[in-house]
Amino acid sequence: MHDGNVADQRFFLVGIGGSGMMPLAMILRGRGATVERKRLSL
């Protein structure tokens, strides 16, 4: 079982900048995680 502690972990999110991934990125960063991103352009 995971305790939800994400401090000092790295996450790579694709499509960040939209309404779906941005809140997740903000939560992860607020908990001490490093968040990297890739924006998709059409």
Residue frames as a rotation matrix with the C-alpha (Angstrom) as fourth column:
MET 1
0.583 0.812 0.000 0.00
0.812 -0.583 0.000 0.00
0.000 0.000 -1.000 0.00
HIS 2
-0.378 -0.695 0.611 1.28
0.692 -0.651 -0.312 3.47
0.615 0.305 0.727 -0.87
ASP 3
-0.196 0.257 -0.946 1.13
0.890 -0.359 -0.282 6.25
-0.412 -0.897 -0.158 1.71
GLY 4
0.751 0.558 0.353 0.76
0.660 -0.648 -0.380 9.01
0.016 0.519 -0.855 -0.91
ASN 5
0.467 -0.671 -0.575 4.17
0.006 -0.648 0.761 10.55
-0.884 -0.359 -0.299 -0.22
VAL 6
0.788 -0.159 0.595 5.54
0.616 0.167 -0.770 11.81
0.023 0.973 0.230 -3.54
ALA 7
0.816 -0.542 -0.201 8.25
-0.446 -0.811 0.379 14.12
-0.368 -0.219 -0.904 -2.19
ASP 8
-0.132 -0.990 -0.050 11.55
-0.673 0.053 0.738 13.74
-0.727 0.131 -0.673 -4.06
GLN 9
-0.122 0.134 0.984 9.91
0.573 0.819 -0.041 11.74
-0.811 0.558 -0.176 -6.87
ARG 10
-0.760 -0.180 -0.625 9.84
-0.372 -0.668 0.644 12.78
-0.533 0.722 0.441 -10.54
PHE 11
0.091 0.845 0.526 6.80
0.469 0.430 -0.772 12.75
-0.879 0.317 -0.357 -12.81
PHE 12
-0.937 -0.291 -0.192 6.61
-0.051 -0.431 0.901 13.36
-0.345 0.854 0.389 -16.57
LEU 13
-0.034 0.998 0.060 3.20
0.317 0.068 -0.946 14.50
-0.948 -0.013 -0.318 -17.78
VAL 14
-0.876 -0.169 0.452 2.17
0.472 -0.103 0.876 14.69
-0.102 0.980 0.170 -21.44
GLY 15
-0.210 0.828 0.520 -0.38
0.662 -0.272 0.699 17.24
0.720 0.491 -0.491 -22.58
ILE 16
-0.168 0.111 -0.980 0.04
0.911 -0.362 -0.197 19.49
-0.376 -0.926 -0.040 -19.56
GLY 17
-0.989 -0.101 -0.105 -1.36
0.066 -0.952 0.300 22.97
-0.130 0.290 0.948 -19.93
GLY 18
-0.440 0.898 -0.024 -4.95
-0.065 -0.005 0.998 21.92
0.896 0.440 0.060 -20.39
SER 19
0.074 0.590 0.804 -7.65
-0.872 -0.353 0.339 21.70
0.484 -0.726 0.489 -17.79
GLY 20
0.844 0.332 -0.421 -7.01
-0.168 0.909 0.381 18.01
0.509 -0.251 0.823 -17.09
MET 21
0.368 -0.799 -0.476 -3.30
0.714 0.570 -0.405 17.73
0.595 -0.191 0.780 -16.30
MET 22
-0.213 -0.505 0.836 -2.53
-0.088 -0.843 -0.531 21.16
0.973 -0.187 0.135 -14.84
PRO 23
0.526 0.418 0.740 -4.37
-0.751 -0.180 0.635 20.55
0.399 -0.890 0.219 -11.52
LEU 24
0.948 -0.232 -0.216 -2.59
0.285 0.922 0.262 17.20
0.139 -0.310 0.940 -11.16
ALA 25
0.093 -0.969 0.230 0.78
0.597 -0.131 -0.791 18.87
0.797 0.211 0.567 -11.77
MET 26
-0.036 -0.052 0.998 0.00
-0.499 -0.864 -0.063 21.53
0.866 -0.501 0.005 -9.18
ILE 27
0.872 0.378 0.312 -0.96
-0.462 0.422 0.780 18.92
0.163 -0.824 0.542 -6.57
LEU 28
0.729 -0.648 -0.222 2.20
0.618 0.762 -0.193 16.91
0.294 0.004 0.956 -7.22
ARG 29
-0.143 -0.810 0.568 4.43
0.329 -0.580 -0.745 20.00
0.933 0.080 0.350 -6.99
GLY 30
0.269 0.342 0.901 2.66
-0.672 -0.604 0.430 21.10
0.690 -0.720 0.067 -3.84
ARG 31
0.980 0.096 0.174 3.56
-0.190 0.710 0.678 17.75
-0.058 -0.698 0.714 -2.29
GLY 32
0.385 -0.921 0.057 7.24
-0.522 -0.166 0.837 18.16
-0.761 -0.352 -0.545 -3.16
ALA 33
0.370 -0.221 0.902 7.50
0.610 0.791 -0.056 16.22
-0.701 0.571 0.427 -6.42
THR 34
-0.583 -0.538 -0.609 9.42
-0.262 -0.586 0.767 17.30
-0.769 0.606 0.201 -9.49
VAL 35
0.411 0.788 0.458 7.11
0.366 0.318 -0.875 17.64
-0.835 0.527 -0.158 -12.49
GLU 36
-0.772 -0.564 -0.293 8.37
-0.111 -0.333 0.936 17.74
-0.626 0.755 0.194 -16.06
ARG 37
0.248 0.969 -0.008 6.07
-0.025 -0.002 -1.000 18.28
-0.968 0.248 0.024 -19.00
LYS 38
-0.873 -0.324 0.365 5.55
0.359 0.083 0.930 17.89
-0.332 0.942 0.044 -22.70
ARG 39
-0.118 0.840 -0.529 3.06
-0.360 -0.533 -0.766 20.14
-0.925 0.100 0.365 -24.46
LEU 40
-0.420 0.084 0.904 1.36
0.737 0.613 0.285 18.75
-0.530 0.786 -0.319 -27.51
SER 41
-0.412 0.259 -0.874 0.72
-0.441 -0.895 -0.058 21.17
-0.797 0.362 0.483 -30.35
LEU 42
0.284 0.592 0.754 -1.69
0.499 0.580 -0.643 20.50
-0.819 0.559 -0.130 -33.18
